[in-house]
Amino acid sequence: MGAGGRMTVPATKGEEKKNPLKRVPYSKPPFTVGDIKKAIPPHCFKRSLLRSFSYVVYDLFLISLFYYIATSYFHLLPSPFSYLAWPVYWILQGCVCTGVWVVAHECGHHAFSDYQWVDDTVGLILHSTLLVPYFSWKYSHRRHHSNTGSLDRDEVFVPKPKSELSLFSKYLNNPPGRVMTLVITLTLGWPLYLAFNVSGRPYDRFACHYDPYGPIYNDRERLQIYISDVGVITTTYILYHFALAQGFVWLTCVYGAPLLIVNGFLVLITYLQHTHPSLPHYDSLEWDWLRGALSTVDRDYGVLNKVFHNITNTHVAHHLFSTMPHYHAMEATKAIKPLLGEYYQFDGTPFYKAMWREAKECLYVEPDEPNKGVFWYKNKF
């Protein structure tokens, strides 16, 4: 089914590579969520506490190994190799810590184990060590999953209509402007979202992930927001004492720089999962949950797919069944692709090229037809 709603023969793998920007269908699918679930082997929905913990242990082992090598041997390297080794450490450690972030994200979806208290305990500890307010993000992210693709109710990377763009947007629509925008987004985007709801859904008053009484949360969630804040404050206190004992430069090299890599990848992964020229967004008259969940795209990050526990290349399946553990998501994705047909979107463009292309092509959304509730990315001013 093409962008106009007509059924066509599903594209072959070669055709998809030739035309990754072909619009996905926007009409109501000829299948239901139940049909999709039946196409997935039942064991894919089973969570294993032991297997889930094995990924935590593996990631923590790598983190400890990289830390040990950096702090024990880098100072022994002759100049300039000692200075060149640190950026390598930052990238490697940042990528593995992104994998830890993903495991904590699974805890927030109750995909880690069959025990909610285990998921929340593990998620709180792992996310707090990365300065993420676990419960705060868990609840706002849950609302993102409930409203994906909705221009009115989605929680993050909600595109704006052309009429709502800021006055200076068109002056950033050039290579220097895009570089500046991407640098700011990848370095400051995550903390700005948590603290000020930047790029998030607009609320009628100030929204902040650290505020238990903010508009993001309801009365039943407020106590857990306090717990999230305590987790972040505790980690900050520990880091402060490390800085006093070892020095701020040491803390920046060992922890701060890898954390910037984590935050950058988190923003980039989320941005590329929901920003693509082929994906529609819907207003309240057109939106429904299934079409919204299908308005996402799987990407290929090469070897980093494994490092990131396949959150990058199984995102469509994740939005359909968010309690499914990541180690079954590849099998589930393979099972649902024949049924989804053209409703399934994959783009194998290298992520660094896709990042630049989307920053150039996906500036705002507009419907092709007036008063039509289906919106597409555009970039012409």
C-alpha positions as CSV (number, residue, x, y, z in Angstrom):
1,M,0.0,0.0,0.0
2,G,1.5,3.3,-1.0
3,A,1.3,6.7,0.5
4,G,-2.0,7.3,-1.3
5,G,-3.6,4.2,0.4
6,R,-3.4,1.8,-2.6
7,M,-2.3,-1.8,-2.2
8,T,0.9,-2.6,-4.0
9,V,3.3,-5.5,-4.1
10,P,5.7,-5.3,-1.1
11,A,9.1,-4.0,-2.1
12,T,11.9,-6.4,-2.4
13,K,15.1,-6.0,-0.3
14,G,16.9,-4.5,-3.3
15,E,14.0,-2.1,-4.0
16,E,14.0,-1.0,-0.3
17,K,17.7,-0.2,-0.6
18,K,17.1,1.8,-3.8
19,N,14.2,3.8,-2.3
20,P,14.4,4.0,1.5
21,L,12.5,7.3,1.5
22,K,9.3,5.9,0.0
23,R,6.4,6.9,2.2
24,V,4.9,4.2,4.3
25,P,1.1,3.6,4.2
26,Y,-1.0,5.8,6.4
27,S,-4.4,4.2,5.9
28,K,-5.7,1.8,8.6
29,P,-3.8,-1.5,8.4
30,P,-5.6,-4.7,7.2
31,F,-4.3,-6.4,10.3
32,T,-4.7,-6.0,14.1
33,V,-2.3,-6.1,17.0
34,G,-3.7,-9.5,17.7
35,D,-2.7,-10.7,14.2
36,I,0.8,-9.4,14.7
37,K,1.1,-11.1,18.1
38,K,0.0,-14.4,16.6
39,A,2.8,-14.1,14.0
40,I,5.5,-14.0,16.8
41,P,6.6,-17.3,18.4
42,P,5.2,-17.4,21.9
43,H,8.6,-17.8,23.6
44,C,9.6,-14.3,22.4
45,F,7.3,-12.9,25.1
46,K,9.0,-14.8,27.9
47,R,11.3,-12.9,30.2
48,S,14.3,-14.6,31.8
49,L,15.7,-13.1,35.0
50,L,18.9,-15.0,34.6
51,R,19.4,-14.1,31.0
52,S,18.5,-10.4,31.6
53,F,21.1,-10.2,34.4
54,S,23.7,-11.8,32.2
55,Y,23.6,-8.7,30.0
56,V,24.0,-6.5,33.0
57,V,27.0,-8.5,34.2
58,Y,28.6,-8.5,30.7
59,D,28.2,-4.8,30.3
60,L,29.6,-4.0,33.8
61,F,32.5,-6.3,33.1
62,L,33.4,-4.4,30.0
63,I,33.0,-1.1,31.8
64,S,35.3,-2.3,34.6
65,L,37.8,-3.6,32.1
66,F,38.0,-0.3,30.2
67,Y,38.3,1.6,33.5
68,Y,41.1,-0.6,34.7
69,I,43.1,-0.3,31.5
70,A,42.6,3.5,31.3
71,T,43.6,4.2,34.9
72,S,46.4,1.7,35.1
73,Y,48.2,2.0,31.8
74,F,47.3,5.2,30.0
75,H,49.8,7.2,32.0
76,L,52.5,4.8,31.1
77,L,52.1,5.5,27.3
78,P,54.5,7.9,25.7
79,S,53.2,11.2,24.5
80,P,51.2,11.7,22.4
81,F,49.7,8.2,22.6
82,S,48.5,8.8,26.2
83,Y,46.4,11.7,24.9
84,L,45.1,9.7,21.9
85,A,44.1,6.8,24.1
86,W,41.6,8.8,26.2
87,P,39.2,9.6,23.3
88,V,39.2,5.9,22.4
89,Y,38.3,5.1,26.0
90,W,35.5,7.7,26.0
91,I,33.9,6.2,22.8
92,L,34.2,2.6,23.9
93,Q,33.0,3.3,27.5
94,G,30.2,5.5,26.2
95,C,28.9,2.9,23.8
96,V,28.9,0.2,26.5
97,C,27.3,2.5,29.0
98,T,24.6,3.2,26.4
99,G,23.9,-0.5,26.5
100,V,23.5,-0.2,30.2
101,W,21.1,2.6,29.6
102,V,19.1,0.3,27.3
103,V,18.9,-2.4,29.9
104,A,17.5,0.1,32.4
105,H,15.1,1.2,29.7
106,E,13.9,-2.4,29.5
107,C,13.3,-2.4,33.3
108,G,11.1,0.7,32.8
109,H,9.0,-1.4,30.4
110,H,8.8,-4.4,32.7
111,A,10.8,-6.4,30.1
112,F,13.7,-7.3,32.4
113,S,11.9,-10.0,34.5
114,D,8.5,-11.2,35.7
115,Y,9.0,-9.3,38.9
116,Q,8.1,-5.6,38.9
117,W,10.1,-4.9,42.0
118,V,13.2,-6.4,40.5
119,D,12.8,-4.4,37.3
120,D,12.3,-1.1,39.2
121,T,15.2,-1.8,41.6
122,V,17.7,-2.7,38.8
123,G,16.4,0.2,36.6
124,L,16.7,2.7,39.4
125,I,20.2,1.7,40.2
126,L,21.5,1.6,36.6
127,H,19.7,4.8,35.5
128,S,20.8,6.7,38.6
129,T,24.4,5.9,38.0
130,L,23.9,7.6,34.6
131,L,22.2,10.6,36.2
132,V,18.8,9.6,34.8
133,P,15.7,10.0,37.0
134,Y,14.4,6.4,36.5
135,F,10.7,6.7,37.5
136,S,10.4,10.2,36.1
137,W,11.5,9.0,32.7
138,K,9.7,5.7,33.0
139,Y,6.3,7.4,33.2
140,S,6.9,10.1,30.5
141,H,8.3,7.4,28.2
142,R,5.3,5.2,28.9
143,R,3.1,8.0,27.6
144,H,5.3,8.3,24.6
145,H,4.5,4.7,23.8
146,S,0.8,5.3,24.4
147,N,0.8,8.2,22.0
148,T,3.5,7.6,19.4
149,G,3.0,9.6,16.2
150,S,0.4,11.9,17.7
151,L,1.1,15.6,17.1
152,D,-1.1,16.4,20.1
153,R,-0.1,13.9,22.8
154,D,3.3,12.4,22.0
155,E,6.0,13.1,24.5
156,V,9.3,13.6,22.7
157,F,10.6,14.8,19.3
158,V,7.1,16.1,18.5
159,P,7.5,17.9,15.1
160,K,6.0,21.3,14.7
161,P,3.8,22.6,11.8
162,K,5.5,25.3,9.7
163,S,3.3,28.0,11.2
164,E,4.7,27.2,14.7
165,L,8.4,27.3,13.8
166,S,10.5,30.0,15.4
167,L,11.5,33.0,13.3
168,F,15.2,32.1,13.1
169,S,14.5,28.5,12.0
170,K,14.9,29.3,8.3
171,Y,18.3,30.9,9.0
172,L,19.6,27.6,10.4
173,N,18.5,25.7,7.3
174,N,22.1,25.6,5.9
175,P,25.2,23.5,6.6
176,P,26.6,25.8,9.4
177,G,23.2,26.0,11.0
178,R,22.7,22.3,10.9
179,V,26.1,21.6,12.4
180,M,25.3,24.0,15.3
181,T,21.9,22.5,15.8
182,L,23.2,18.9,15.8
183,V,26.0,19.7,18.2
184,I,23.7,21.4,20.7
185,T,21.1,18.7,20.3
186,L,23.5,15.8,20.9
187,T,25.4,17.4,23.8
188,L,22.7,19.4,25.6
189,G,19.5,17.8,24.3
190,W,19.0,15.1,26.9
191,P,19.6,17.3,30.1
192,L,17.5,20.1,28.5
193,Y,14.7,17.7,27.9
194,L,14.8,16.4,31.5
195,A,15.1,19.8,33.1
196,F,13.0,22.0,30.8
197,N,11.0,19.6,28.5
198,V,12.8,20.9,25.4
199,S,11.6,19.1,22.3
200,G,8.8,17.5,24.4
201,R,5.1,17.8,24.4
202,P,3.9,21.3,25.3
203,Y,2.1,21.6,28.6
204,D,0.0,24.4,30.0
205,R,2.7,25.2,32.6
206,F,6.4,24.5,33.2
207,A,7.2,20.8,32.9
208,C,10.3,19.2,34.4
209,H,11.2,15.5,35.0
210,Y,12.6,16.4,38.5
211,D,9.4,18.1,39.7
212,P,7.0,15.6,41.4
213,Y,4.2,18.1,41.1
214,G,4.8,19.0,37.5
215,P,2.1,18.4,34.8
216,I,3.8,15.3,33.5
217,Y,2.8,13.2,36.5
218,N,-0.3,12.3,38.4
219,D,-0.8,12.0,42.2
220,R,0.0,8.2,42.2
221,E,3.4,8.8,40.6
222,R,4.7,11.7,42.7
223,L,6.4,9.6,45.5
224,Q,8.4,7.7,42.9
225,I,9.5,11.0,41.3
226,Y,11.0,11.9,44.7
227,I,12.7,8.5,44.7
228,S,14.2,9.2,41.3
229,D,15.4,12.6,42.5
230,V,17.1,10.9,45.5
231,G,18.8,8.4,43.1
232,V,20.3,11.3,41.0
233,I,21.3,13.3,44.0
234,T,23.0,10.3,45.6
235,T,25.0,9.7,42.4
236,T,25.9,13.4,42.2
237,Y,27.1,13.3,45.9
238,I,29.3,10.3,45.2
239,L,30.7,12.0,42.1
240,Y,31.4,15.1,44.1
241,H,33.5,13.2,46.6
242,F,35.3,11.4,43.7
243,A,36.2,14.9,42.3
244,L,37.5,16.0,45.7
245,A,39.6,12.9,46.0
246,Q,40.9,12.5,42.5
247,G,40.3,15.9,40.9
248,F,37.8,17.2,38.5
249,V,39.9,16.4,35.4
250,W,40.1,12.8,36.5
251,L,36.4,12.6,37.0
252,T,35.8,14.2,33.6
253,C,38.1,11.8,31.8
254,V,36.8,8.7,33.5
255,Y,33.1,9.5,33.8
256,G,32.0,12.8,32.3
257,A,33.2,12.3,28.7
258,P,31.7,8.8,28.4
259,L,28.5,10.2,29.8
260,L,28.4,12.8,27.1
261,I,28.7,9.9,24.6
262,V,25.8,8.1,26.3
263,N,23.6,11.2,26.2
264,G,24.5,11.9,22.6
265,F,23.7,8.4,21.4
266,L,20.5,8.4,23.4
267,V,19.2,11.5,21.7
268,L,20.5,10.4,18.3
269,I,18.9,6.9,18.5
270,T,15.5,8.3,19.6
271,Y,15.7,11.1,17.0
272,L,16.4,8.7,14.2
273,Q,13.8,6.2,15.3
274,H,11.0,8.8,15.0
275,T,12.3,11.2,12.4
276,H,12.3,10.0,8.8
277,P,10.9,11.5,5.5
278,S,8.8,8.4,5.0
279,L,7.0,8.5,8.3
280,P,3.6,10.2,8.9
281,H,2.4,12.0,12.0
282,Y,-1.3,12.3,12.8
283,D,-3.5,14.9,14.4
284,S,-6.2,13.9,16.9
285,L,-8.8,13.2,14.2
286,E,-6.6,10.7,12.3
287,W,-4.4,9.2,15.0
288,D,-4.9,5.7,16.4
289,W,-2.5,3.6,18.5
290,L,-1.5,1.0,15.9
291,R,-0.8,3.5,13.1
292,G,1.2,5.5,15.6
293,A,3.2,2.6,16.7
294,L,4.0,1.7,13.1
295,S,5.2,5.3,12.5
296,T,8.7,4.4,13.6
297,V,11.7,3.1,11.7
298,D,14.4,0.5,12.3
299,R,17.9,1.6,11.7
300,D,21.3,-0.1,11.2
301,Y,24.2,0.9,13.4
302,G,26.5,-1.9,12.3
303,V,28.4,-3.5,15.2
304,L,26.7,-1.1,17.6
305,N,23.4,-2.8,17.1
306,K,24.7,-5.6,19.4
307,V,26.4,-3.1,21.8
308,F,23.1,-1.3,22.1
309,H,21.2,-4.6,22.6
310,N,19.4,-4.2,19.3
311,I,17.3,-1.2,20.4
312,T,18.3,0.4,17.1
313,N,17.2,-2.2,14.6
314,T,14.1,-3.7,16.4
315,H,12.3,-0.5,17.4
316,V,9.2,-1.2,15.4
317,A,8.7,-4.5,17.3
318,H,9.5,-2.7,20.6
319,H,6.8,-0.2,20.0
320,L,4.3,-2.9,19.3
321,F,5.2,-5.0,22.3
322,S,7.3,-3.1,24.7
323,T,7.4,-5.8,27.4
324,M,9.2,-8.1,25.1
325,P,12.9,-8.6,26.2
326,H,15.5,-7.3,23.8
327,Y,17.1,-10.7,23.3
328,H,13.9,-11.9,21.5
329,A,13.3,-8.8,19.5
330,M,15.3,-9.8,16.4
331,E,13.4,-13.0,16.1
332,A,10.1,-11.2,16.6
333,T,11.0,-8.6,14.0
334,K,11.8,-11.3,11.4
335,A,8.5,-12.9,12.2
336,I,6.3,-9.8,11.8
337,K,7.9,-8.3,8.7
338,P,6.0,-10.5,6.1
339,L,2.7,-9.5,7.8
340,L,3.5,-5.8,8.1
341,G,4.7,-5.6,4.5
342,E,5.0,-1.9,3.5
343,Y,3.9,-0.9,6.9
344,Y,7.3,-2.0,8.2
345,Q,10.0,0.6,7.6
346,F,13.8,-0.1,7.7
347,D,16.5,2.3,6.6
348,G,20.0,0.9,6.3
349,T,21.6,4.4,5.7
350,P,24.6,4.7,8.0
351,F,23.5,6.6,11.1
352,Y,25.9,9.5,10.6
353,K,24.6,10.1,7.1
354,A,21.0,9.7,8.2
355,M,21.5,12.2,11.0
356,W,22.6,14.8,8.5
357,R,19.9,14.0,6.0
358,E,17.1,14.1,8.5
359,A,18.4,17.4,10.0
360,K,18.2,18.8,6.4
361,E,14.9,17.2,5.2
362,C,12.8,16.9,8.4
363,L,12.3,20.5,9.6
364,Y,8.5,20.7,10.0
365,V,5.3,18.8,9.2
366,E,2.4,19.7,7.0
367,P,-0.4,17.7,5.4
368,D,-0.4,17.2,1.6
369,E,-4.1,18.2,1.5
370,P,-5.8,21.0,3.5
371,N,-7.8,19.8,6.5
372,K,-6.2,16.3,6.2
373,G,-5.0,14.9,9.5
374,V,-1.9,13.1,8.1
375,F,1.3,15.2,8.3
376,W,4.6,14.6,6.5
377,Y,8.0,16.1,7.0
378,K,9.0,18.9,4.8
379,N,11.9,21.5,4.6
380,K,10.9,24.2,2.1
381,F,10.6,27.8,3.4
